[in-house]
Amino acid sequence: MSHEPIDSPTTWVADHVKKYVESGGAHGHLFHGAPTLLITTTGRRSGLPRRTALIYGRDGERYLVVASNGGAADHPLWFHNLLSQPRVRVQVGADVFDAVARPATSDERPRMWEIMAGIWPHYTGYQRKAAREIPVVVIERAAPSRALDELDEQA
């Protein structure tokens, strides 16, 4: 991702991201009491880096985020992007790293959903109104270069 990321077109999200980035994660890490991270995906059509802020949880060393889109009928664009290109850049507080993101498996999802609904109870309401199963996304820090090379070979 060599270009400067394009931030969310949603004004309040873009403002949140700007505050997060400019402060090195000191401001904006907590959003209404919930921890947030920044994720940069690669646009599946444009090939350009796209950045947004998401509430996260932890499952051991892995990070979890929810592709809720506020309970809308469609998945958020960032989710479609990572399905196309699972290599992402993540910022958690001041820590910036490359990672690999994937939807939780059907076996993983129930337990991970409970973790995330415990952090942000609104997810339960979003799921009730959505006409789709809202995905939980697992983000794992990329191993130095081997994991990324393997992903390139699979693409």
C-alpha positions as a LaTeX table, in Angstrom:
\begin{tabular}{lrrr}
\hline
Residue & $x$ (\AA) & $y$ (\AA) & $z$ (\AA) \\
\hline
Met1 & 0.00 & 0.00 & 0.00 \\
Ser2 & 2.15 & 2.82 & $-1.25$ \\
His3 & $-0.49$ & 5.57 & $-1.60$ \\
Glu4 & $-1.88$ & 7.64 & 1.28 \\
Pro5 & $-5.08$ & 5.88 & 2.45 \\
Ile6 & $-8.46$ & 7.29 & 1.49 \\
Asp7 & $-10.51$ & 7.67 & 4.65 \\
Ser8 & $-14.16$ & 6.78 & 5.06 \\
Pro9 & $-16.56$ & 9.07 & 3.18 \\
Thr10 & $-18.70$ & 9.21 & 6.33 \\
Thr11 & $-17.76$ & 12.52 & 7.95 \\
Trp12 & $-17.82$ & 11.45 & 11.60 \\
Val13 & $-15.76$ & 8.32 & 10.80 \\
Ala14 & $-13.22$ & 10.37 & 8.80 \\
Asp15 & $-12.96$ & 12.82 & 11.73 \\
His16 & $-12.42$ & 9.90 & 14.12 \\
Val17 & $-9.70$ & 8.44 & 11.86 \\
Lys18 & $-7.97$ & 11.81 & 11.51 \\
Lys19 & $-7.85$ & 12.31 & 15.29 \\
Tyr20 & $-6.58$ & 8.74 & 15.74 \\
Val21 & $-3.81$ & 9.10 & 13.14 \\
Glu22 & $-2.70$ & 12.61 & 14.12 \\
Ser23 & $-2.37$ & 11.64 & 17.78 \\
Gly24 & $-0.60$ & 8.34 & 17.12 \\
Gly25 & $-3.56$ & 6.52 & 18.61 \\
Ala26 & $-3.61$ & 8.53 & 21.84 \\
His27 & $-6.99$ & 10.05 & 20.93 \\
Gly28 & $-9.73$ & 8.04 & 19.29 \\
His29 & $-8.67$ & 4.60 & 20.49 \\
Leu30 & $-11.78$ & 4.58 & 22.69 \\
Phe31 & $-15.13$ & 5.34 & 21.03 \\
His32 & $-18.02$ & 5.64 & 23.51 \\
Gly33 & $-16.02$ & 3.36 & 25.81 \\
Ala34 & $-15.26$ & 0.71 & 23.16 \\
Pro35 & $-11.76$ & 0.12 & 21.78 \\
Thr36 & $-11.26$ & 0.93 & 18.11 \\
Leu37 & $-8.62$ & 0.14 & 15.55 \\
Leu38 & $-7.95$ & 1.49 & 12.10 \\
Ile39 & $-7.99$ & $-0.95$ & 9.21 \\
Thr40 & $-6.72$ & $-0.18$ & 5.74 \\
Thr41 & $-7.94$ & $-2.47$ & 2.99 \\
Thr42 & $-7.17$ & $-2.43$ & $-0.72$ \\
Gly43 & $-10.09$ & $-1.29$ & $-2.87$ \\
Arg44 & $-11.18$ & $-4.28$ & $-4.93$ \\
Arg45 & $-11.91$ & $-2.11$ & $-7.97$ \\
Ser46 & $-9.58$ & 0.87 & $-7.55$ \\
Gly47 & $-6.63$ & $-0.91$ & $-5.99$ \\
Leu48 & $-6.26$ & 2.11 & $-3.68$ \\
Pro49 & $-5.88$ & 1.89 & 0.11 \\
Arg50 & $-9.13$ & 2.56 & 2.02 \\
Arg51 & $-9.09$ & 3.24 & 5.77 \\
Thr52 & $-11.83$ & 3.12 & 8.39 \\
Ala53 & $-12.19$ & 2.82 & 12.17 \\
Leu54 & $-13.84$ & $-0.24$ & 13.73 \\
Ile55 & $-14.62$ & $-1.45$ & 17.22 \\
Tyr56 & $-12.47$ & $-4.44$ & 18.07 \\
Gly57 & $-12.15$ & $-7.28$ & 20.51 \\
Arg58 & $-9.43$ & $-9.82$ & 21.18 \\
Asp59 & $-9.28$ & $-13.58$ & 20.87 \\
Gly60 & $-5.85$ & $-14.40$ & 22.19 \\
Glu61 & $-3.38$ & $-12.66$ & 19.88 \\
Arg62 & $-6.03$ & $-12.15$ & 17.20 \\
Tyr63 & $-8.18$ & $-9.07$ & 16.74 \\
Leu64 & $-11.89$ & $-9.34$ & 15.99 \\
Val65 & $-14.09$ & $-6.82$ & 14.17 \\
Val66 & $-17.69$ & $-7.00$ & 13.00 \\
Ala67 & $-18.89$ & $-6.21$ & 9.46 \\
Ser68 & $-22.20$ & $-4.85$ & 10.75 \\
Asn69 & $-22.70$ & $-1.79$ & 8.56 \\
Gly70 & $-25.12$ & $-0.70$ & 11.28 \\
Gly71 & $-27.43$ & $-3.62$ & 10.41 \\
Ala72 & $-27.85$ & $-2.54$ & 6.77 \\
Ala73 & $-28.86$ & $-5.11$ & 4.16 \\
Asp74 & $-25.41$ & $-5.08$ & 2.54 \\
His75 & $-21.97$ & $-5.84$ & 3.92 \\
Pro76 & $-19.73$ & $-2.78$ & 4.34 \\
Leu77 & $-17.37$ & $-2.00$ & 1.47 \\
Trp78 & $-14.28$ & $-2.66$ & 3.61 \\
Phe79 & $-15.49$ & $-6.24$ & 4.09 \\
His80 & $-15.84$ & $-6.81$ & 0.34 \\
Asn81 & $-12.34$ & $-5.36$ & $-0.09$ \\
Leu82 & $-10.73$ & $-7.77$ & 2.36 \\
Leu83 & $-12.51$ & $-10.73$ & 0.76 \\
Ser84 & $-10.79$ & $-9.73$ & $-2.47$ \\
Gln85 & $-7.43$ & $-8.93$ & $-0.81$ \\
Pro86 & $-6.97$ & $-10.24$ & 2.76 \\
Arg87 & $-3.71$ & $-8.36$ & 3.33 \\
Val88 & $-4.50$ & $-5.31$ & 5.45 \\
Arg89 & $-2.73$ & $-2.67$ & 7.49 \\
Val90 & $-3.91$ & $-2.18$ & 11.06 \\
Gln91 & $-3.34$ & 0.47 & 13.70 \\
Val92 & $-4.18$ & $-0.29$ & 17.33 \\
Gly93 & $-3.26$ & 2.70 & 19.46 \\
Ala94 & 0.29 & 3.57 & 18.37 \\
Asp95 & 1.01 & 0.06 & 17.03 \\
Val96 & 0.86 & $-0.14$ & 13.21 \\
Phe97 & 1.32 & $-3.52$ & 11.53 \\
Asp98 & 0.51 & $-5.64$ & 8.50 \\
Ala99 & $-2.05$ & $-8.37$ & 8.99 \\
Val100 & $-4.23$ & $-10.92$ & 7.26 \\
Ala101 & $-8.01$ & $-10.69$ & 7.70 \\
Arg102 & $-10.64$ & $-13.34$ & 7.08 \\
Pro103 & $-14.24$ & $-14.05$ & 8.01 \\
Ala104 & $-14.64$ & $-16.27$ & 11.06 \\
Thr105 & $-15.62$ & $-19.82$ & 10.18 \\
Ser106 & $-19.11$ & $-21.06$ & 11.04 \\
Asp107 & $-17.58$ & $-22.94$ & 13.98 \\
Glu108 & $-15.71$ & $-19.86$ & 15.28 \\
Arg109 & $-18.40$ & $-17.25$ & 14.74 \\
Pro110 & $-20.81$ & $-17.95$ & 17.67 \\
Arg111 & $-18.09$ & $-17.63$ & 20.31 \\
Met112 & $-16.52$ & $-14.63$ & 18.62 \\
Trp113 & $-19.92$ & $-12.97$ & 18.16 \\
Glu114 & $-20.47$ & $-13.23$ & 21.92 \\
Ile115 & $-17.12$ & $-11.56$ & 22.56 \\
Met116 & $-18.01$ & $-8.68$ & 20.25 \\
Ala117 & $-21.61$ & $-8.28$ & 21.44 \\
Gly118 & $-20.21$ & $-8.06$ & 24.96 \\
Ile119 & $-18.06$ & $-5.12$ & 23.89 \\
Trp120 & $-20.70$ & $-3.38$ & 21.74 \\
Pro121 & $-24.23$ & $-4.61$ & 22.64 \\
His122 & $-25.70$ & $-2.69$ & 19.66 \\
Tyr123 & $-24.46$ & $-5.53$ & 17.43 \\
Thr124 & $-27.32$ & $-7.70$ & 18.72 \\
Gly125 & $-29.87$ & $-5.15$ & 17.50 \\
Tyr126 & $-28.04$ & $-4.76$ & 14.20 \\
Gln127 & $-28.24$ & $-8.53$ & 13.66 \\
Arg128 & $-31.98$ & $-8.55$ & 14.41 \\
Lys129 & $-32.67$ & $-5.93$ & 11.73 \\
Ala130 & $-30.21$ & $-7.26$ & 9.12 \\
Ala131 & $-31.45$ & $-9.65$ & 6.44 \\
Arg132 & $-28.01$ & $-11.32$ & 6.44 \\
Glu133 & $-25.71$ & $-12.99$ & 8.91 \\
Ile134 & $-23.32$ & $-10.27$ & 10.03 \\
Pro135 & $-19.74$ & $-11.54$ & 9.69 \\
Val136 & $-17.13$ & $-11.48$ & 12.39 \\
Val137 & $-13.68$ & $-10.87$ & 10.93 \\
Val138 & $-10.50$ & $-12.36$ & 12.38 \\
Ile139 & $-7.35$ & $-10.27$ & 11.97 \\
Glu140 & $-3.98$ & $-11.90$ & 12.53 \\
Arg141 & $-0.67$ & $-10.09$ & 12.56 \\
Ala142 & 1.30 & $-11.14$ & 9.48 \\
Ala143 & 4.50 & $-13.08$ & 9.98 \\
Pro144 & 7.40 & $-10.99$ & 8.69 \\
Ser145 & 7.39 & $-11.96$ & 5.02 \\
Arg146 & 6.60 & $-15.65$ & 4.63 \\
Ala147 & 2.85 & $-15.28$ & 5.24 \\
Leu148 & 2.56 & $-12.38$ & 2.81 \\
Asp149 & 4.55 & $-14.26$ & 0.17 \\
Glu150 & 2.22 & $-17.25$ & 0.55 \\
Leu151 & $-0.82$ & $-15.01$ & 0.07 \\
Asp152 & 0.68 & $-13.57$ & $-3.10$ \\
Glu153 & 1.19 & $-17.10$ & $-4.43$ \\
Gln154 & $-2.48$ & $-17.95$ & $-3.71$ \\
Ala155 & $-3.80$ & $-14.81$ & $-5.45$ \\
\hline
\end{tabular}
